[in-house]
Amino acid sequence: MSNKKNEDIEMLGREEREFGAERDPFLRGSSSHHARHNGPPPAVGALLDKIDHSPGASILAYCLSSISMTVVNKYVVSGTEWNLMFFYLAIQAIVCTLAILILKQLGMFQNLGPFDSVKAKKWFPISLLLVGMIYTGAKALQFLSVPVYTIFKNLTIIVIAYGEVLWFGGSVTPLTLLSFGLMVLSSVVAAWADIQAAIDGVGHSSESSAAISTLNAGYAWMSFNVFCSAAYVLGMRKVIKKMNFKDYDTMFYNNLLTIPVLVVFSLIAEDWSAANIAKNFPVETRNSLMIGMIYSGLAAIFISYCSAWCIRVTSSTTYSMVGALNKLPIAVSGLIFFDAPITFGSVSAIFLGFVSGLVFAWAKVRQKAQQVGILPTTQPVMSASAQSNRDASNS
């Protein structure tokens, strides 16, 4: 649907076996499809094969797809008169669903089963949580700069981590706690720098009071987004195990089931008068806006493919580190392409957010290595909620 939700899921990290086992069939299916059509000339085929097995190319493709998606989202929703957010998200879902169905017909999504109404009914509450997550995320991105939005998204990791401790018996290591402290510090510095820039009139065309009011709206939507994202991810984790959903099933049902919800909300809550449509789609930018909306729907497929490619030719550890490193160019892209204030505070916040991502990725790598290499001799301590959830699943 857009990389907003992909980032929310990807920032949590994937188990190497789960990630590789599910996404590799997509890549293998793609290769076999080309083979059935005799393939390109030998010289071109050799070049494509070299690129296909290049770690650098896969990492670059993943970073570019993620950065471009964030930039496109910000471009579409940052218009001064933009107020058709549900419509925009519905277009994303429709484009992504159609792309998935086309790729399935081409044999690239071999593991995607037919539509199951029973599964759809069970998954629908998760889709409602997804609507809340992507809507609040889009609204936050509308009012906040890309760097500040990227930095504050890290706070979602903290809420999800403690949700996992409460409901799934997860654990938080001292190194993970350090990364959480850096995330909170980077968010505080980012907010302080943004508000100070608004007061001083740096990077804001409107008056200070109006600019601060805009920032406050952005922070409010960002707060809602943090908790909506955590609720979606934790709810999805609980349901996905019971339904034995694969990654492509999740992507397909998420997009398909959100379409009617988003369309209904758009028709009810948004102004569809000719005058308002003309404000949202000015003649001078209408074509570029439509192209951006279509691209944002296709980007979910691009990011999934590039993620699988990166895992296949490198490792899940490298992928986790690339995800952390990718926060920096995404934040910098906001400084380059949009009127985000460049101050000592904003640059410091970006750096702190970058370091916190690296520390968190390294903490997860170390935690996974300890779980693989050390067999516990005692039952790990878990919360009452986590124990109750485990007992219920075993009954």
N, C-alpha and C positions, 0 to 999 in steps of 0.2 A: 504494500500500500504506500509506503514511503519509507525512507530510511529512518524516520523518527522512531517508528516502532521497532525496526530492525536493530537500531543502536541500543534501544532499551533492553532488548533480549541479549544482544551480542556482548554488551558490557559486562554481563554476568559471567561470561566464559562458558565454554562447552566442554563436556567430557570428551576426550580424544576419541574414544571408541564410538560414542554416540554420534559425534559430529562426522567423523570419517565414514562410518558405515552408512549413514543416511545420505550424505551428499555426493559420495563417490559414484553411485549409480547414475546420477545426472550426468556426470562427466563421461562415464563409460558409455552411456546411451548416446551422448552427443557424438562420440568418436565412431561408434558403430553405424550411426546414421550416415556420416560422411563416407564411411567405407563402402556402404551399399551403393553409393553413387560414383564409384571409381576414383573419387578424390581429385585433388588438384594436380598439376604437373609436378614431376619429381623435385625440381628446384624449389618451387613454392612450397611443396609438401615438407621438404626438409627444413625450410625456414620456419614454417608454422609449428613443426614438431619441436624445433629448438626453443621457440617462444613458449610453447605449451609446457615445457619442462624447465623453464627458467624461473627460479625463485624471485629474482629481482622484478621480472615482468609481472608476476602474480601479485607481489606486494604493491607495486606501482598501480596496477589495475584496481586493486581493492581500495587504495587510498584515494585515487581519482574518482571512483564511483561514489564513495562516501562523501568526499568534499563537494563534488558537483551536486549531489542531492541536497545537501544542506544549503548551498548557495541558491539553488533553484527554488527551494521551499521559501527561503527568506525573500527572494525576489518577488514571488507570486503574492505573498501575504503582506508585504510591506508597503503596498500602495496606500496613499492617504485616505482613499475612499473605500478600501476593500472591506466588505462585510458579508461575503458569501462563503464563509468557512466550511459549512456543512456541504455545500455544493462542490467545493474544491476537493474535499476528502472523498465524496462520493465518486467523482471522476477518477481519482486515484484508485479506488477500489474496483471500479468497473474496468479500467484499463489493465490493472494487474490480473484480475480474474480472467479476462479474455486472453491475455498473454499466456497464462498458465494453461488454459484449455488448448490453445494453439500449439504450445510446446508439447503438451501431452499427445496430441494427434501426430506430431512429428517424431514421437518416440523418445523424447528427451526427459520426460517425467514418467519413467516406467513404473515407479512404485506408487503413483497416485491412483487410488482406487476410484470407483464410480461414486456418485453422490449418494449418501446414506441419510435418509430423513431422521432416523433414530439418533445417529451421531450428531446431526445438525441440531436437534432439540437439546441434547445434552451440552453441546458446545455453545449454544446461543448466549447464555449468561456471560461466558468469557468474551464473546464478541461485544456485548454491551460494555464490559469493562474496557475493551480495546477502544471503543468509540470515545469513552471518557478520556482515555490516555492520549489519543492522537488529537482530539479537539483541544484539550487544555495545552498540549505541547505546541500546537499550531498557534494558539492565541498568545502563548508566552513568547514564541519566536516573532510574532507580529510586533510586540511592544519592546522586546529586549534586543540588544545587539547580539550577533552570532557568538562573539567571544564569551559574553556573560551567560548566554543560554548554554553554551557548551560546558562552562565551568559549573553552573548550577545543576546540570544533569548528573554530575557525579554524586550529588546528595542522594539520588535514587538508590545508588549502590548501598549506602548505609542503611536505609530503611529496609531494603530487600534482605540484606545480610542478617539483620536482627529479626526480621520476619521468619527467615529460615531457621534461626536459632529457636524461635518460639514454637513453630509449627512442624518443622522437619528435623529437629535435633541437630542442626548445624552448629558450627563452632567459629569463634573469632579469635585469631591468633594475635599476639602482641604486634607483629609486623603489620597485620591488617588494621589494627587499631591505630597505628602510626599513620597509615595511609588515610584513614578516616579523619584523623585530626588535620592532616594537610588539606583534605578536601574541604572541610569546614572553614579552615583558615583562608583558603583560596577564594571561597564564596564570599566571605566577609570582606576581604580585600577588594574583590570585584565589585561588590555592591557599594562599598565606600568610594571607590574610584569613579564608578558610574554616576553616583549622586553628586560627587564633587565636581565632575565634569559638567553635569547639568547646571549646577549652581554657577559655575564659571562661564557657561555658554560654550564649552568646547565640544565640537562634534554634534551640536544640537541647533537646529535652525529656529526652533520656537523659543518662546520665553522660558525662563528658568522654572517658573511655577508650573507651566504646562508640561515641560520636559520631565519634571519630578513626578507629576501626576501620571504621565505615561509610564515611567519606570515603576511606580507603585503598582499600577495595573499589571505590568509585566511580572513583578515579583509575586503578586497574588496568584496569577495564573500559573506561575512556575511552581508555587507551593502546592496548588491543586494537582499539577502534573506529577510531582514527585510521588504523592500518595496514590494517585490513580495508576501510575506506572507500576508501583510496588504491588498494588492490589491485583493488577492484571497479570503480572509475572508470577506472583505467588499462587494466584488462583489457577492459572494455566498449568503450573507445575503439578498441582494437586490433581487436576482433571486429566491431564495428558497421560499420566501413568495408568489411570484406570481405563482409558479408552485406547491405549496402545497407538496413539497418533504418531505419525512420522512428520518430519519437518515440512514436507510438501503438502501433507494433509492439513497441517496447521495453517500454512500460508493460504491454501485454497479456501478452507472454511472460514478463516478470519475475514478474508476479503469478500467472499460471497455473502456471508451472513450480515455483514455491516452495510451492504448496499441498500437494502430496504430501510434500515434504521436511519441512515444518513439522508436518504432521499426524502423520507417523511419529515424528519427534523428540518430539512432545508425548506420544504414547502410550507411548513407551519410557522417556523421561527424567522425566516429570512424574507426580505422584501424583493418580490419578483416583478416590480413595476418596471416599465421601460426606462424610466429615468434612472432608477437605481442600477439597472444592468449597464446602462451607458456610463455611469460613474465608475463601476467596477471594471469595465472593459473599455477604456478610452480607445479611440480609433488609432492613435499613434502607437499604442503598445498592445493592442488586441491580439495580433498574431503571435507575438512573442509570449504573451501570457498563456495562450492556448497550447503552444508548443511546450512550455514549461510544465503545464498541468499534465499533459500526456507523458512527458519524460519522467515526471515524478512517479507516475504509476508503473512505468517500466523499470524504474531504478531498483525496486524491490527484487526483481529477477536478476538484475545486473549484480547487485550486492551479494545475493545468495550464491550466484555462480562464482564471483571473484573470491568469496569466502571459502568455498569448496576448493577452488583452484589453489589458493594460498595454503590451505591445510594439506593438500595432496602433495605439493612439491616442496613444502618446508616441514612444519610440524605444528601441533596445537600450541606448543610453547611459543614458537616464533609468532604465530598468529595472535596470541594474547598480547605479546609485546608490541606487535604492529598496531593492534587496536588501541593500546595506551599511547603509543607515539603519534598515532593519527589525530589525537585530540589537538595537538599543537598546530598542524597545518589547517585544520578546520577552523580553529580560533583565528589564526592569522588571515585566513581567507575573508573573514568578516572585516578585518582591518583594511584589506586590499579592495574588496568589491563594494563595500558599503561605508557609510559615513560613521563608522564606529570611532569613538575618541581614542587617540593614541597618547596615553600619559604614562608616567612612571608607575602609577597604581595599577592601570589596566595591564601593562606588560608584566608587572610582578605577579598579578593574579593568574595570568595565563601560564607563567612559568611554574607557579606553585601547583596549579591544576595539572600541568604536564607531569611534574615530579610525583604528585599524588597518584596519578594513573600508573606510572612506572612502578611505584612501590606496591600498589595494589596488585598489579599483574605479577610481580615477583613473589608477593606473599601467596597468591593462589598457586603459583608454580611450586613453591616450596611445600605448601600444604598438601598438594596432590602427590608430590614425591614421598612425603612422609606417610601418607595413607597407603601408597603402593608398597613401600619398602618396610613398613613396620606393622606387624600383626598385633593388635591389642590383646592383652591377657585378661582384661576386665571389661565389663560392660560400660560403655561411655555414658557419662551423665547427660541427661536430657530433660527438657522441661516437661511438666505434666501434660501440656497441650500436645507436645511432640509424641510422648508416650501413648496418649489416648489415640492420636491419629494413626500410629503404627499398629496398635491393637485392633483398631477398627478395620484397617486394611488387611490384617491377617485373619480376621474372623470370617 
